[in-house]
Amino acid sequence: MTDKLRTAFDAQENACDMLGSPLTRDVVGLCHENFNRGGIIAKLVRGWQGDPLNDNVPLRLAGFAHYQALSGDENLARFYESCGGLYQAADRPDLAIALDGVFQREEAAARRFLRSAPQTNETGRAAMLLLGFSEVSKRLGLPLRLREMGASAGLNLFFDQFHYRLAMDEGTLLWGDETSPLTLAATWRGGPNVRATPLQLSEKIDIASRRGCDLFPVNIQNPQERLKLQSWVWGDMPARRARLLAALAIADKAPPEIDRADAAGWVAAQIMQRPKGAATVLYHSIVWPYLGVSQRFAIESAFAQAAEDVRPDAPLVWLKMDGRELGTIARLSYRLWTGENGPEGEEVIIGPCHPHGEDLEINDDFNPV
Ligand SMILES: C[S@@+](CC[C@H](N)C(=O)[O-])C[C@H]1O[C@@H](n2cnc3c(N)ncnc32)[C@H](O)[C@@H]1O
């Protein structure tokens, strides 16, 4: 187990380096050193039940340190930009002392925190999903009944209230309310069909209702859960933090309903009964790899069953920004059942995209509406 923990620390340090977070890299590196000399970190994680790499043990430790900084631990807060501080390489020895201190003082709280897996809600993914929502809205001309599985805190259920700045081959495409607290910037590279006909997004996308599910929903009205969500965004990544806070401010106006449920049963319940006058859009982003074979089968079977009975006034859509397995490429696609296109419906593959929603490569044969 000791070797596995060391491997997990090494892998996470390298990942933080590559992803541009010197602070998190050094927090993880210092936890690793503390672990090696049998300090408080060894006491907390030695004998970890499970796979330390898959369970993201180093990130759980880093998340706890950030959570304490955000909660007002002054010794740590001075290193975190998220708390108004700053971290430089020369601060490493002082950071080591602050980390050791917080884990010693808050050992019981750390044990509780380490039980939960890192859980983010990446609003950048809305900059990919938007194209799917827009296409569906234009094709069906109905308000969308949004149902998101694996919604986390449910922030992407408010995608229509974000402002988008999309860099395309032809120039910048803007969408949404420019006074929104949240502007998402992404790149959409277009295939030939898109270039021949400039892509036009639906001017306004009407939403009939919003609801999600998650095995571990984040309740943004609970101050501890809200802070925990923030603690998973690395403390020296101010742009990501600003995006999260802006999205929270939008969601605060009408906090989303996120059911605590396994996607398998929940999807069936949401798509079988569809109210007339709205298009039911079941969607997800980076959730499929987390599902087991039986859950995937249950969801596919639910769609197959629902597809037998679709009428034009209550169409059904399955929109995915997802991959098959963790680490594989994500892809934006949707399948649409109108009641007039048979039980197979119509599948539209838009193209591969970055898992955090930074860019989308639109397929050559995608024909936008
Ligand atoms: C990588 S996160 C993505 C969250 C959100 N979709 C986003 O794009 O920010 C995966 C989410 O799927 C949830 N999840 C995993 N297995 C699930 C299941 N069987 N049923 C419902 N939610 C699940 C996790 O709790 C987590 O919130």
The ligand as an ORCA input file, in Angstrom:
! r2SCAN-3c Opt
* xyz 0 1
  C     -16.959     14.318    -13.510
  S     -18.408     14.695    -12.611
  C     -19.282     15.687    -13.806
  C     -20.281     16.582    -13.156
  C     -21.049     17.479    -14.121
  N     -21.776     16.685    -15.077
  C     -20.103     18.421    -14.843
  O     -19.980     18.325    -16.061
  O     -19.496     19.270    -14.187
  C     -19.315     13.183    -12.605
  C     -20.576     13.256    -11.764
  O     -21.313     12.052    -11.965
  C     -21.873     11.676    -10.723
  N     -22.207     10.238    -10.803
  C     -21.356      9.203    -10.894
  N     -22.037      8.040    -10.958
  C     -23.363      8.354    -10.923
  C     -24.564      7.595    -10.958
  N     -24.534      6.271    -11.042
  N     -25.730      8.256    -10.895
  C     -25.766      9.602    -10.800
  N     -24.664     10.377    -10.756
  C     -23.469      9.764    -10.821
  C     -20.792     12.013     -9.731
  O     -21.285     12.083     -8.402
  C     -20.302     13.353    -10.270
  O     -21.033     14.439     -9.744
*
